[in-house]
Amino acid sequence: MKLTRYTKFTGDLSTSFGLDDLMQALSDFLLNSGFQDPFSPFQNMDGEQTMDDLREAIRQALESGDLLDEDAQEQFDSLPEDQVEALIDKIVQRMKDENFLNAEEPAEGQGQGEEGDGESSRFEVTDKGMDFLGYKALRDLLGPLGKSSLGRHDTSYEAAGVETNGSSKQYEFGDSLNLDITATLNSVFAREGAPTGNGVLNLEYSDLHVQQADYQSSCATVVLLDCSHSMILYGEDRFTPAKRVAMALSHLIRTQYPGDTLSLVLFHDSAEEIPISQLPRVKVGPHYTNTREGLRVAHRILQRSNKDMKQIVMITDGKPSALTLADGRIYKNAFGLDPIVIEETLQEVSRCKRAGIMINTFMLAQDFALVQFVQKVSAMCRGKAYFTTPQNLGNYLLMDFMSRRQKMVN
């Protein structure tokens, strides 16, 4: 349902809507993964995030009728071309001023070709803009699921803490001094008898009792994201929904599980870790799927972590088809499920299992041989395998993440 937003009327169309609404309208453009969708309003853009493309995307958002109210839309439709350009420039400046994006105009003479054509400067989404897109993705994914408990990670253990569960224990050195007054006084009275009325209590160290709280663990998560070329083949964009889910997971962890860590690893012909803030700019890469190298990079990241729980969340649609050899060369087999590649990949899964790392796999394809491989991976490391679609990926992944946080860890 479209909301009505009331703001002070200034007569300036550039301030007649919220930038959060504009960022939502531009999200497909800002998260472009290289997929050529014939039904996308941004299909004619080169996807290089130039200022010219941004201005054109803003123009299309204004013309769509979803951003402005009826009066403002009527006013916009009556503007001559030069005033439309001036309006778009004001909106871009407003996005810069409110720190949703960074952009630098080219210096005079820069980017001039032989024919004198200037090259448009590029822009990038700021951390604030990235965080907002993550929040929107999280709200869109979890909104239809109803009320959810988003607490921290419960375990079956207890510890002295502030959030009590009704029980108490004798104080031990190192416990949080959250005294259970009732239990402490009962201990004194049981030893000394009823108070004498002189206002003095003989309190001993053994009388001290502290409130018990459920011990809540922390978790280190690595999102292992397939960015091989198959993620945008077969007439379907699988990569952009995967990016949205990774951004939503990042926002969820940062806001609801502040003791957790989240890392992002991309795998294709090889694999590398990138900052979460770079995710909106990521596009699909080479053609092959080096699952084993992605697991190795994720394993190294988690080895450096001191969190109680460690997990890999792998999002992929392809069979392992590449392997990094000892000398650094890449062995490739485009048909996938090569015995050499599969054996080395499963050995890496086994190493993750021995290190106590759980691997949960979210598959965006249902090829029979691929299903068998994923089920074997899940069985080896006691993880889960979900065979889903780009449209349902977020619901499966986020609800799985939260439900495991709410289960008892033995």
C-alpha positions in Angstrom: 0.0 0.0 0.0 1.4 3.4 -1.0 1.9 5.7 2.0 1.2 9.4 2.1 4.1 11.4 3.4 3.4 15.0 4.7 6.2 17.5 4.5 6.5 21.3 4.5 5.5 22.6 1.1 8.3 24.7 -0.5 7.3 24.6 -4.1 10.5 22.7 -4.9 9.9 19.3 -6.4 13.4 18.1 -5.4 12.3 18.0 -1.8 8.7 16.8 -2.3 9.6 13.2 -1.6 11.9 11.3 0.8 15.3 10.0 -0.4 14.4 6.7 1.2 11.6 6.4 -1.4 14.0 7.3 -4.1 16.6 4.8 -3.0 13.9 2.1 -3.0 12.9 3.1 -6.5 16.5 3.0 -7.7 17.5 -0.3 -5.9 17.4 -2.4 -9.1 19.6 0.1 -10.8 22.0 0.4 -7.8 22.3 -3.4 -7.4 22.7 -4.2 -11.1 24.5 -7.5 -11.5 25.0 -7.5 -15.3 21.8 -9.2 -16.2 20.1 -7.8 -19.3 16.4 -7.9 -18.3 14.3 -6.9 -21.2 11.5 -5.8 -18.8 13.7 -3.6 -16.6 13.3 0.1 -17.0 17.1 0.3 -16.7 17.9 -2.2 -19.5 19.4 0.4 -21.9 22.1 1.5 -19.4 25.6 0.0 -19.5 25.6 -0.8 -15.7 28.8 1.1 -15.1 27.2 3.4 -12.5 28.1 6.6 -14.2 26.5 9.9 -13.3 24.8 10.0 -16.7 23.2 6.6 -15.9 22.2 7.8 -12.5 20.5 10.9 -13.9 18.6 8.8 -16.4 17.5 6.4 -13.6 16.2 9.3 -11.5 14.3 10.6 -14.6 12.7 7.2 -15.1 11.8 7.1 -11.4 10.2 10.5 -11.6 8.3 9.6 -14.7 7.0 6.3 -13.3 4.3 8.0 -11.2 5.2 6.0 -8.1 7.5 8.5 -6.5 5.6 11.8 -6.5 2.0 12.5 -5.3 -0.6 13.5 -7.8 -0.1 17.2 -7.6 3.7 17.0 -7.8 3.5 14.5 -10.7 1.2 16.8 -12.6 3.7 19.7 -12.0 6.6 17.5 -13.1 4.9 16.4 -16.3 4.4 20.1 -17.3 8.1 21.0 -16.8 10.2 21.8 -20.0 13.3 19.8 -20.6 15.8 22.3 -19.2 13.9 22.5 -15.9 13.7 18.7 -15.7 17.5 18.6 -16.0 17.9 21.2 -13.4 15.5 19.3 -11.1 17.6 16.1 -11.5 20.8 18.0 -10.7 19.2 19.2 -7.5 18.1 15.7 -6.6 21.7 14.4 -7.2 23.1 17.1 -5.1 20.6 16.3 -2.3 21.7 12.7 -2.4 25.3 13.8 -2.0 24.5 16.2 0.8 22.6 13.5 2.7 25.5 11.1 2.2 23.6 8.5 0.2 26.3 8.5 -2.6 29.7 9.8 -3.4 30.5 11.3 -6.8 33.2 13.5 -8.3 32.7 15.4 -11.4 35.6 15.1 -13.9 38.1 17.9 -13.9 38.0 20.3 -16.8 39.5 18.6 -19.8 39.5 15.2 -18.2 38.2 12.2 -20.2 38.2 14.2 -23.4 38.5 11.9 -26.4 39.8 12.7 -29.9 36.4 13.9 -30.9 36.0 16.0 -27.8 33.3 13.8 -26.1 33.5 14.1 -22.3 33.4 11.0 -20.1 30.8 11.0 -17.3 32.1 10.6 -13.8 31.3 7.6 -11.8 29.5 7.4 -8.4 29.4 4.9 -5.6 26.8 4.1 -2.9 28.0 5.1 0.5 27.9 3.0 3.7 24.8 4.9 4.7 23.2 4.1 1.3 24.3 0.5 1.6 22.9 0.2 5.1 19.6 1.6 3.9 19.3 -0.8 1.0 20.1 -3.6 3.5 17.3 -2.4 5.8 14.8 -2.2 3.0 15.8 -5.7 1.8 15.4 -7.1 5.3 12.0 -5.4 5.7 10.7 -6.7 2.4 11.9 -10.2 3.1 10.7 -10.5 6.6 7.6 -8.3 6.4 5.3 -11.0 4.9 6.4 -13.6 7.4 4.7 -11.9 10.3 6.0 -11.4 13.8 9.5 -12.9 14.4 11.7 -13.1 17.5 15.0 -11.5 16.7 16.8 -12.0 20.0 20.4 -13.0 20.4 21.7 -16.6 20.2 20.3 -18.7 23.0 22.1 -21.8 24.3 21.3 -24.5 26.8 23.9 -23.1 29.2 23.5 -20.5 32.0 25.8 -17.7 33.2 25.6 -14.8 35.6 24.1 -11.9 33.7 21.7 -9.0 33.6 18.8 -10.6 31.7 17.6 -13.0 34.3 15.7 -16.2 33.9 14.4 -16.5 37.5 17.2 -18.8 39.0 20.2 -17.9 41.0 23.6 -19.4 42.1 26.3 -18.8 44.6 28.6 -16.1 43.6 31.9 -17.2 42.1 34.9 -14.9 41.3 34.4 -13.5 37.8 30.6 -13.5 37.9 28.7 -10.4 37.0 27.7 -8.9 40.4 24.0 -8.9 39.7 23.0 -9.8 43.3 19.9 -11.9 44.0 18.9 -10.0 47.2 16.2 -12.5 48.2 18.5 -15.6 47.9 21.3 -13.8 49.6 19.2 -12.7 52.6 17.7 -16.2 52.9 21.1 -17.6 53.1 22.0 -15.2 56.0 18.8 -16.0 57.9 19.2 -19.7 57.4 22.6 -19.5 59.1 22.1 -16.8 61.7 18.4 -17.1 62.4 15.9 -14.3 62.5 17.1 -10.6 62.6 17.6 -9.3 66.2 16.4 -5.8 65.3 19.8 -4.0 65.7 20.1 -3.5 62.0 23.3 -5.5 61.6 23.5 -8.6 59.3 26.5 -10.9 59.5 27.0 -11.3 55.7 29.6 -13.8 54.6 31.1 -14.5 51.2 29.2 -17.8 50.9 25.9 -16.0 51.4 26.3 -14.1 48.1 23.9 -15.3 45.3 23.7 -13.8 41.8 21.0 -13.9 39.2 21.3 -16.5 36.5 20.8 -15.6 32.8 20.8 -17.7 29.7 24.2 -17.8 28.3 24.1 -16.4 24.8 26.7 -17.3 22.3 28.2 -15.4 19.4 28.5 -16.6 15.8 31.0 -15.9 13.0 29.3 -16.2 9.6 30.8 -16.3 6.1 28.5 -15.8 3.2 30.0 -17.7 0.3 28.4 -16.2 -2.8 28.7 -17.7 -6.3 29.3 -15.0 -8.9 30.0 -17.3 -11.8 28.4 -16.4 -15.1 25.6 -19.0 -14.7 24.0 -16.8 -12.1 22.6 -14.6 -14.9 22.2 -17.2 -17.6 19.1 -19.1 -18.7 16.9 -16.0 -18.8 16.9 -15.5 -15.0 18.8 -13.1 -12.7 19.8 -15.1 -9.7 22.6 -12.9 -8.6 20.8 -9.7 -7.7 18.4 -11.5 -5.3 21.4 -13.2 -3.7 23.0 -9.8 -3.2 19.9 -8.5 -1.6 19.8 -11.4 0.8 23.5 -10.9 1.8 22.8 -7.2 2.4 19.7 -8.0 4.5 21.7 -10.6 6.5 24.4 -8.0 7.1 21.8 -5.5 8.4 20.2 -8.1 10.6 23.5 -9.1 12.2 24.6 -5.6 12.8 21.4 -4.5 14.4 20.2 -7.6 16.2 23.3 -9.6 16.8 26.0 -7.1 17.5 28.4 -9.7 19.0 28.4 -11.6 15.6 30.7 -11.1 12.6 29.8 -11.4 9.0 32.3 -11.8 6.1 31.7 -12.1 2.4 33.6 -14.3 0.0 32.9 -14.4 -3.8 33.8 -17.5 -5.7 34.1 -18.1 -9.5 37.2 -19.3 -11.3 39.0 -18.5 -8.0 37.7 -16.9 -4.8 38.4 -13.7 -2.7 37.1 -11.9 0.3 35.5 -8.5 -0.2 34.1 -5.9 2.2 30.4 -6.0 2.6 30.3 -2.3 1.6 31.5 -3.3 -1.9 28.6 -5.7 -2.5 26.3 -3.3 -4.4 29.0 -2.9 -7.1 29.7 -6.6 -7.5 28.8 -8.1 -10.9 29.0 -11.7 -12.1 32.5 -12.7 -13.1 34.2 -15.6 -14.9 32.4 -18.7 -16.1 33.5 -21.4 -13.8 32.6 -22.4 -10.2 35.6 -23.0 -7.9 33.6 -24.1 -4.8 36.7 -25.7 -3.2 38.7 -22.4 -3.3 35.7 -20.5 -1.8 35.5 -23.0 1.1 39.2 -22.6 1.7 39.0 -18.8 1.9 36.0 -19.1 4.2 37.8 -21.6 6.3 40.8 -19.4 6.8 38.6 -16.5 7.8 36.7 -18.5 10.4 40.0 -19.9 11.8 40.9 -16.4 12.8 37.6 -16.0 14.7 37.2 -16.7 18.4 33.4 -16.9 18.2 31.5 -19.9 19.8 29.7 -20.8 16.6 31.1 -20.8 13.1 29.2 -21.3 9.9 29.4 -20.9 6.1 26.3 -19.9 4.2 26.8 -20.9 0.6 24.6 -19.6 -2.1 25.1 -21.2 -5.5 23.4 -22.5 -8.6 26.2 -24.5 -10.2 28.2 -27.7 -9.9 31.9 -27.4 -8.9 33.7 -27.0 -12.2 37.1 -25.5 -11.3 40.0 -26.3 -8.9 43.1 -24.3 -7.9 46.1 -26.5 -8.2 49.2 -26.4 -6.0 51.2 -24.3 -8.5 48.4 -21.7 -8.7 47.0 -22.8 -12.1 43.2 -23.3 -12.4 42.0 -26.7 -13.6 38.7 -26.3 -15.3 36.0 -28.7 -16.6 33.0 -26.9 -18.0 30.7 -30.0 -17.7 31.0 -30.0 -13.9 31.2 -32.8 -11.3 34.7 -33.8 -12.5 35.9 -36.6 -10.1 39.1 -34.7 -9.3 37.2 -31.5 -8.6 34.6 -33.2 -6.5 37.2 -35.2 -4.5 39.2 -32.1 -3.6 36.0 -30.1 -2.8 34.7 -32.8 -0.4 38.1 -33.0 1.3 37.8 -29.3 2.0 34.3 -29.9 3.4 35.8 -32.6 5.7 38.4 -30.1 6.9 35.6 -27.6 7.7 33.8 -30.3 9.7 36.8 -31.1 11.7 37.2 -27.5 12.6 33.6 -27.4 13.9 32.3 -25.3 10.9 28.7 -25.9 9.8 28.0 -25.4 6.1 24.4 -24.5 5.0 23.8 -24.5 1.3 21.1 -22.6 -0.6 20.8 -24.0 -4.1 19.2 -22.0 -6.9 19.0 -25.0 -9.2 17.7 -28.6 -9.0 19.9 -30.6 -11.4 19.8 -34.2 -10.2 23.6 -34.6 -10.0 23.9 -31.3 -8.2 21.3 -32.2 -5.7 23.2 -35.4 -4.8 26.5 -33.4 -4.4 24.8 -30.8 -2.1 23.1 -33.5 0.0 26.5 -35.2 0.5 28.1 -31.9 1.6 25.2 -31.3 4.1 25.5 -34.8 5.5 29.2 -34.5 6.0 29.1 -31.4 8.1 25.6 -31.7 9.6 24.4 -28.7 7.8 21.2 -28.0 5.9 20.5 -27.9 2.1 17.7 -25.8 0.8 16.6 -26.1 -2.9 14.8 -22.8 -3.6 14.3 -20.1 -6.1 15.6 -16.5 -6.3 12.2 -15.3 -5.2 12.1 -17.4 -2.0 15.8 -17.4 -1.2 15.6 -14.6 1.3 12.8 -16.1 3.3 14.5 -19.5 3.6 17.9 -18.0 4.5 16.9 -15.4 7.0 14.4 -17.6 8.8 16.9 -20.4 8.9 19.5 -18.0 10.4 17.2 -16.8 13.1 15.6 -20.2 14.0 19.1 -21.7 14.6 19.8 -18.7 16.9 16.7 -19.5 18.9 17.4 -23.3 19.2 19.4 -24.7 22.1 23.0 -25.5 21.3 24.2 -28.6 23.0 
